[in-house]
Amino acid sequence: MEENGTIFTFWPLVDYRKSPETGFSNLSILGPLIKIQQQDTVRTTAVRPFVYRTVDESDQSAATSYLYPLASSRQAPDVSTFQALKLFQVNTFRKDEPDKAKSDSMLFPFYIRGKSDTYGQYTSVFPVYGTLYERLWRDEIHYTLFPLYSRTVKKGTTTRNYLYPFFSTIEGEHESGGQFWPLYGRAEKEGSYKRSFVLWPFYLHEHTGLDTDNPTERLTVFPLYSKTESPRVSSRTYLWPFIGWTSDRGAKQEERRYFWPLVTTETGDKRQVKRYLPIFSEEQSGETLKRWYLWPLYRHDEINSDTYGRERDRVLFFLYSDSLERWPADGAERRRTALWPLFLFNSDTRGVKQFSFPAPVEPLLAQDGIEQSWAPLWRIYIQRWNDAGDSTVSFLWNLYWHERRGDDLAYELFPLVMYRSQGGHSDVSVLKGLVRLRTGKEMKTLNLFWLPFDMKWRVADKPEVVQESTMLNSERSEP
């Protein structure tokens, strides 16, 4: 029976299943705590929730998570990475020249080390002294005893900060400025922009885009008045947030705001908005539609295009969620329904469906790491099935389990009864072999009290005792 697969269970200590036909094997120890699984070239090892590791021999890659989402690592021929909470990172890249690895490391914000293709090596030991290149949206960052002194460079503009953010100067080609925040500040680049503020954020005035075909002026006297004026856009706000309007002539859009963000209307070719919070809100833009009813009670989202469609309904953000995705060209669908903290239902593009109970985290965080490292620990009941009638059921981590594959059927309620029916043969066992009856097309075999001999008879004959201890020992591992 080995070629048809092996099932050995002793709940909750061991659960072993092997299917040579599909190249699959799985060993579970102590329920969901320890898992060792092989599927073709992919091997998975887990000690939940501490370690979850997947190794793919086909592409020589490996990925490991440690107490997800605390830390993770990844190894492949062209890259090696390790990170802890995204704050500590060590990366090695070998994409361009495998023999010449490029590496960087970081313990944010205290230590950062790396190499820029443009500027070379850099090191930062915050807040004492450091240099960074092409990081944090700047070309260069230099500092000493931050916030006492720092200097940044971006697109040729040099900004020096003293006791950041209070004092700063700006220098560049035809560019100058400085500030004593929040009292006063100004900056100007000839033919490009002018900015100034007094008692930030109460008075701000700027001209930008002076070297483009859409020069823009913005003025704010908070909270009394603000305006934006350009050849394409005009906008006004009076006694923010009470009244405001925006006219985007370039996009042919008109917007009106009252008690922002409670009442907003917008009309135009690209976007339509009707927002009367908390009663109703509707926003339509191209192929996307969003609706709120009695915010935050109920929300409906839609995306409709020739290649992709999605509908999602939510009640109280994550209390209930139902999402249906469609790919019209392939005729494929995928669905996900969750009711926190009770259940999660999934249907994938192959038509395989799964229902699990309970679901205390999955409705909030739909992430693979939760599914792999944590969810099996609390899932009391899991059921999977497809349209062909195949199904699996697990209750209390296989205290009771049920599998059906076509005409084949197997189930067990540990330790009371186990049953298997496969290829015209059946096997029923009571109390893990106290009484065991196997039925074939022509013969029946009975074992009693775990004794090392059988009683065999043809279907129409009376039973007789046959000494076959060797055969028993070879099959006893297959309940």
Number of C-alpha atoms within 10 A of each C-alpha: 9 11 9 11 15 17 17 15 23 15 19 16 10 14 20 17 16 20 16 12 9 10 11 17 19 18 18 21 18 14 19 23 16 17 19 16 19 18 14 13 13 16 18 18 18 22 17 20 21 14 18 23 20 18 19 17 12 9 11 11 17 18 18 20 24 21 17 21 14 12 18 21 18 18 16 15 12 14 17 18 18 19 21 17 11 14 13 17 19 18 18 16 18 16 13 10 10 12 8 10 14 17 16 18 19 20 18 14 12 14 16 21 18 18 17 15 8 9 12 10 14 16 18 22 19 18 15 13 15 21 21 24 23 16 11 9 10 13 18 18 22 17 22 16 14 17 15 15 17 21 18 20 20 14 9 12 16 18 19 18 21 16 13 14 13 14 18 20 18 21 18 16 10 11 18 18 18 19 20 17 16 15 12 17 20 19 18 21 19 12 13 15 18 20 17 19 22 18 13 15 13 14 17 20 17 18 19 19 15 16 11 10 10 14 16 19 19 18 18 19 19 16 15 13 18 20 18 18 18 18 12 15 18 18 18 20 23 17 14 18 16 16 17 21 18 19 21 16 14 9 13 14 17 21 18 20 21 18 13 15 12 16 18 20 18 19 16 16 11 12 17 18 21 18 20 19 17 14 13 18 21 18 17 19 14 12 13 15 18 17 19 23 17 14 17 15 14 17 21 18 18 18 18 15 13 9 10 16 17 18 17 18 19 21 18 13 15 17 15 20 22 19 18 17 20 20 16 13 9 10 8 14 18 18 19 19 20 23 21 18 17 15 20 24 19 19 19 15 15 11 16 16 19 19 18 23 19 19 20 17 18 21 22 16 12 11 11 12 17 16 14 18 24 21 22 19 15 16 19 17 19 22 18 18 19 15 10 10 10 16 19 18 20 20 17 16 22 23 17 18 20 19 19 18 14 11 11 15 18 19 20 23 17 18 16 12 18 23 19 21 18 17 11 10 15 18 20 21 22 19 14 20 20 13 16 22 19 18 19 16 11 10 14 21 21 20 20 16 11 14 12 15 19 23 17 21 18 15 14 9 10 9 15 12 13 13 12 12 12 10 12 16 12 10 12 12 11 16 20
